[in-house]
Amino acid sequence: MGQADAVTGVEEADAEEFHVEEEDLEKRPFKVYFDLGLTRTVPGSRIFGVLKGAVDGGLHIPHNVKKFPGYEEPEERGEDYKYDASAHLERILGTHVQEYMEMLQEEDPERYKVQFAKFIENDIEPDGIEDLYKDCHKQIRENPKYEKEPDSKITHKRRGNLVDVIDPEGKVSHSYTRLKKTSYKQKKDRVLQKIATAQAKMAASMEE
């Protein structure tokens, strides 16, 4: 039996506080550390949704629920904190997305058609968001293996600050602007040029 079979984690998302290392398991779970890098640790941020998903998936990641939606600090030191799992579950199941879609449908239909064009194309209504999220979770559970998409054969060719997107047939489909990175010397020379220009303008105004 492999570790994926021995450590199942949370099979159906419920947003309850879960620590796989506290479960009665035959094998020790795989331990990893959540490195945020330079990401700001804002409470309720999507990055903590990633953490919750990884933890529920069965990874042993040392953490607490302080940054999760639904967490409330204790009123006094020494008291237990409060964690409303139902508030977190609403975020996991996209309730906030559903509410935003309903608001746009009512207040700005044209913007709704543009922003959720793919949803409309696939006949996904706001009240179907929860089922959509649940179906995604189910499919990930059934087959969590990442499958790399086939190479699109699209290439990019730079022309100065302009970049051409070349399709598989060798034709330029479109172009976009991407400024070339300048060296330290070029940046320094540019600053000196600006200073010289400003000084020249100041001298000219004084003569007048």
C-alpha positions as CSV (number, residue, x, y, z in Angstrom):
1,M,0.0,0.0,0.0
2,G,1.4,3.4,-1.0
3,Q,1.3,6.5,1.0
4,A,-1.5,8.0,-1.2
5,D,-3.7,5.0,-0.1
6,A,-2.6,5.1,3.5
7,V,-3.1,8.8,4.0
8,T,-6.4,10.0,2.5
9,G,-6.9,13.3,4.3
10,V,-10.4,14.9,4.1
11,E,-12.4,13.2,1.5
12,E,-15.2,15.8,1.3
13,A,-14.4,19.5,2.0
14,D,-16.0,20.6,5.2
15,A,-13.6,23.4,6.2
16,E,-13.2,21.9,9.7
17,E,-9.9,22.2,11.4
18,F,-7.8,19.2,10.4
19,H,-4.3,18.0,11.2
20,V,-3.4,14.8,9.5
21,E,-0.6,14.1,12.0
22,E,-3.2,13.7,14.7
23,E,-5.0,10.9,12.8
24,D,-4.5,7.2,13.6
25,L,-2.5,6.1,10.5
26,E,-0.4,3.1,9.6
27,K,2.2,5.3,7.9
28,R,3.5,8.8,8.9
29,P,2.2,11.5,6.6
30,F,4.6,13.3,4.3
31,K,5.8,16.5,6.1
32,V,6.3,19.7,4.2
33,Y,6.7,23.4,5.2
34,F,4.6,26.2,3.8
35,D,7.0,28.8,2.4
36,L,5.2,32.0,1.5
37,G,8.2,33.8,0.2
38,L,7.4,37.5,-0.2
39,T,3.6,36.9,-0.2
40,R,1.8,39.1,2.3
41,T,0.1,37.1,5.1
42,V,-3.3,38.8,4.9
43,P,-6.0,36.9,6.8
44,G,-8.3,35.2,4.5
45,S,-5.9,35.5,1.5
46,R,-6.2,32.9,-1.3
47,I,-2.8,31.6,-0.5
48,F,-4.2,30.2,2.7
49,G,-6.9,28.5,0.6
50,V,-3.9,26.7,-1.0
51,L,-2.7,25.7,2.4
52,K,-6.1,24.3,3.4
53,G,-6.4,22.3,0.3
54,A,-2.9,20.8,0.7
55,V,-3.6,20.0,4.4
56,D,-7.0,18.4,3.6
57,G,-5.3,16.5,0.8
58,G,-3.2,14.6,3.5
59,L,0.0,16.6,3.8
60,H,1.5,17.2,7.2
61,I,2.0,21.0,7.1
62,P,2.6,22.6,10.6
63,H,0.0,25.4,10.7
64,N,-2.9,27.0,12.7
65,V,-6.2,28.5,11.6
66,K,-5.4,32.1,12.5
67,K,-5.3,33.2,8.8
68,F,-8.3,31.2,7.7
69,P,-11.7,32.9,7.1
70,G,-13.9,32.3,10.1
71,Y,-11.2,32.7,12.7
72,E,-11.8,35.0,15.7
73,E,-9.2,36.0,18.3
74,P,-10.1,35.2,21.9
75,E,-11.5,38.1,23.8
76,E,-9.1,37.6,26.7
77,R,-5.6,36.1,26.9
78,G,-5.7,32.4,27.9
79,E,-9.2,31.8,26.4
80,D,-9.8,29.5,23.4
81,Y,-10.1,31.1,19.9
82,K,-13.2,30.7,17.9
83,Y,-13.2,29.1,14.4
84,D,-16.4,29.2,12.3
85,A,-15.9,26.4,9.8
86,S,-19.1,27.3,8.0
87,A,-17.7,30.8,7.1
88,H,-14.6,29.2,5.7
89,L,-16.7,26.6,3.8
90,E,-18.6,29.3,2.0
91,R,-15.3,30.6,0.6
92,I,-14.2,27.1,-0.4
93,L,-17.4,26.5,-2.3
94,G,-17.3,29.9,-4.0
95,T,-20.3,31.5,-2.3
96,H,-18.6,34.9,-2.6
97,V,-18.3,34.3,-6.4
98,Q,-21.9,33.4,-6.6
99,E,-23.0,36.5,-4.8
100,Y,-20.8,38.7,-7.0
101,M,-22.3,37.1,-10.2
102,E,-25.8,37.7,-8.9
103,M,-25.0,41.3,-8.1
104,L,-23.5,41.9,-11.6
105,Q,-26.5,40.2,-13.3
106,E,-28.8,42.6,-11.5
107,E,-26.9,45.8,-11.6
108,D,-24.6,45.6,-14.6
109,P,-25.7,42.9,-17.1
110,E,-23.3,44.0,-19.8
111,R,-20.3,43.7,-17.6
112,Y,-21.6,40.3,-16.4
113,K,-21.7,39.1,-19.9
114,V,-18.1,40.1,-20.5
115,Q,-16.6,39.0,-17.2
116,F,-18.4,35.7,-17.1
117,A,-18.5,34.9,-20.8
118,K,-16.9,31.5,-20.3
119,F,-19.5,30.6,-17.7
120,I,-22.4,31.7,-19.9
121,E,-20.8,29.8,-22.8
122,N,-20.9,26.6,-20.7
123,D,-24.4,27.3,-19.3
124,I,-23.1,27.9,-15.7
125,E,-25.5,30.0,-13.7
126,P,-24.7,31.6,-10.3
127,D,-26.7,29.0,-8.4
128,G,-24.6,26.3,-10.0
129,I,-21.3,27.5,-8.6
130,E,-21.4,25.4,-5.5
131,D,-22.0,22.2,-7.5
132,L,-19.2,23.2,-9.9
133,Y,-16.7,23.6,-7.0
134,K,-17.8,20.3,-5.5
135,D,-17.4,18.5,-8.8
136,C,-13.9,20.0,-9.2
137,H,-13.0,18.7,-5.7
138,K,-14.4,15.3,-6.6
139,Q,-12.4,15.1,-9.9
140,I,-9.2,16.1,-8.1
141,R,-9.8,13.4,-5.6
142,E,-10.4,10.8,-8.3
143,N,-7.3,11.7,-10.2
144,P,-4.9,14.1,-8.5
145,K,-2.1,13.4,-10.9
146,Y,-0.9,16.5,-12.8
147,E,-0.9,16.1,-16.6
148,K,1.2,18.5,-18.6
149,E,-0.6,20.0,-21.5
150,P,0.9,19.3,-24.9
151,D,3.3,21.9,-26.3
152,S,1.3,24.5,-28.2
153,K,4.3,25.1,-30.6
154,I,3.7,28.9,-30.1
155,T,6.9,30.9,-30.0
156,H,7.8,34.5,-29.1
157,K,10.3,36.6,-31.0
158,R,11.6,40.0,-29.8
159,R,12.0,43.0,-32.0
160,G,13.3,45.7,-29.7
161,N,10.5,46.5,-27.2
162,L,8.0,44.6,-29.4
163,V,7.4,40.9,-29.0
164,D,5.8,38.9,-31.9
165,V,3.7,35.8,-31.1
166,I,4.3,33.2,-33.8
167,D,1.7,30.4,-34.3
168,P,2.7,26.8,-35.3
169,E,2.4,27.7,-38.9
170,G,5.1,30.4,-38.6
171,K,2.8,33.3,-38.9
172,V,2.7,36.3,-36.5
173,S,-0.7,36.1,-34.8
174,H,-0.3,39.2,-32.7
175,S,2.3,41.4,-31.0
176,Y,2.7,43.0,-27.6
177,T,5.0,45.5,-25.9
178,R,7.6,44.3,-23.4
179,L,10.3,46.8,-22.5
180,K,13.9,45.4,-22.7
181,K,15.7,45.2,-19.4
182,T,18.3,48.0,-19.1
183,S,21.7,47.6,-17.4
184,Y,22.9,49.6,-14.4
185,K,25.1,51.7,-16.7
186,Q,22.2,52.5,-19.0
187,K,20.0,53.5,-16.1
188,K,22.8,55.7,-14.7
189,D,23.4,57.4,-18.1
190,R,19.6,58.0,-18.4
191,V,19.5,59.8,-15.1
192,L,22.5,61.9,-16.1
193,Q,20.8,62.8,-19.3
194,K,17.7,63.9,-17.4
195,I,19.8,66.0,-15.0
196,A,21.6,67.7,-17.9
197,T,18.3,68.4,-19.7
198,A,16.8,69.9,-16.5
199,Q,19.9,72.0,-15.9
200,A,19.8,73.3,-19.5
201,K,16.2,74.3,-19.2
202,M,16.9,76.1,-15.9
203,A,19.8,78.0,-17.4
204,A,17.7,79.0,-20.4
205,S,14.9,80.3,-18.2
206,M,17.4,82.3,-16.1
207,E,18.8,84.0,-19.2
208,E,15.3,85.1,-20.2
